[in-house]
Amino acid sequence: MRIESCNGTVFYNRISGELGVSRAFGNIEMKDLVISEPEGQTWPLTQNDDLLILASDGLYRSYSQEYVIKRILELRAQNMSLGKVSETILEECISLDKVKKAC
């Protein structure tokens, strides 16, 4: 809605049908349509916090936050390293994305 209010268009999930937002920040022709200010939030971390998950929207297009946390805890219960947990979830996400595209 914000892009359209600036006389831009969005189709095929791209600005003007050609530009992915992640690549838009350096594109001078799109400066009036794309905001480069990130959205962020802060929380204090405590000793009671078990996880801090840094992920792109690509992960959350496939899985809910609740599922990601549940899956991390399942894999950690198998004594899997955090590196292997990340790799496993990424591989599962990529496989799911391929299945969705094939349908």
C-alpha positions in Angstrom: 0.0 0.0 0.0 2.9 2.4 0.8 4.5 1.8 -2.6 1.3 2.3 -4.4 0.6 5.5 -2.4 4.0 6.8 -3.9 2.6 6.0 -7.4 4.5 2.7 -7.7 3.2 -0.7 -8.5 3.7 -4.2 -7.1 3.1 -7.3 -9.1 4.7 -10.7 -9.1 5.7 -9.8 -5.5 8.2 -7.2 -7.0 8.3 -3.5 -7.2 7.2 -2.6 -10.7 7.3 -6.3 -11.5 11.1 -6.3 -11.7 12.8 -5.5 -8.5 13.1 -7.7 -5.4 13.0 -5.5 -2.3 16.2 -7.0 -0.9 18.1 -5.7 -3.9 16.2 -2.3 -4.0 18.2 -0.4 -1.5 21.0 0.5 -4.0 18.8 1.1 -7.0 18.5 4.8 -7.6 15.4 4.5 -9.7 13.5 3.0 -6.8 14.6 5.5 -4.1 11.2 7.1 -3.9 9.5 3.7 -3.5 11.8 1.8 -1.2 12.6 2.6 2.4 16.0 1.4 3.6 15.2 1.9 7.3 15.0 -1.6 8.9 12.2 -2.5 11.3 13.5 -3.7 14.6 12.7 -4.3 18.2 14.9 -4.8 21.3 14.4 -7.0 24.3 16.6 -7.4 27.3 18.2 -10.8 27.5 18.2 -12.7 30.8 19.8 -15.9 32.1 16.3 -17.5 31.6 16.5 -17.1 27.9 17.3 -20.3 26.1 17.3 -19.2 22.4 18.0 -16.2 20.3 16.9 -16.9 16.7 18.2 -14.7 13.9 16.4 -15.6 10.6 15.2 -14.1 7.4 11.6 -13.9 6.3 12.3 -16.9 4.0 12.3 -19.2 7.0 9.1 -17.7 8.3 7.4 -18.0 4.9 7.7 -21.7 5.4 7.3 -22.1 9.2 5.7 -20.3 12.1 7.8 -19.0 14.9 6.2 -21.6 17.2 7.2 -24.4 14.9 10.8 -23.2 14.6 11.2 -23.1 18.3 9.6 -26.5 18.7 11.8 -28.0 16.0 15.0 -26.5 17.6 14.1 -27.9 21.0 13.4 -31.3 19.4 16.7 -31.4 17.6 18.6 -30.1 20.7 17.0 -32.9 22.7 18.8 -35.3 20.4 22.1 -33.7 21.5 22.5 -32.1 18.1 24.9 -29.1 17.9 23.5 -25.7 17.2 25.3 -25.7 13.9 23.7 -29.0 12.9 20.3 -27.8 14.2 20.6 -24.7 11.9 21.7 -26.8 9.0 18.8 -29.3 9.5 16.1 -26.7 9.7 17.5 -24.9 6.6 17.5 -28.1 4.6 14.0 -28.9 5.7 12.9 -25.4 4.7 14.5 -25.7 1.3 12.9 -29.1 0.8 9.5 -27.8 1.8 9.9 -24.8 -0.5 10.6 -27.2 -3.4 7.6 -29.2 -2.7 5.4 -26.1 -2.5 6.7 -24.9 -5.9 6.0 -28.3 -7.5 2.4 -28.3 -6.4 
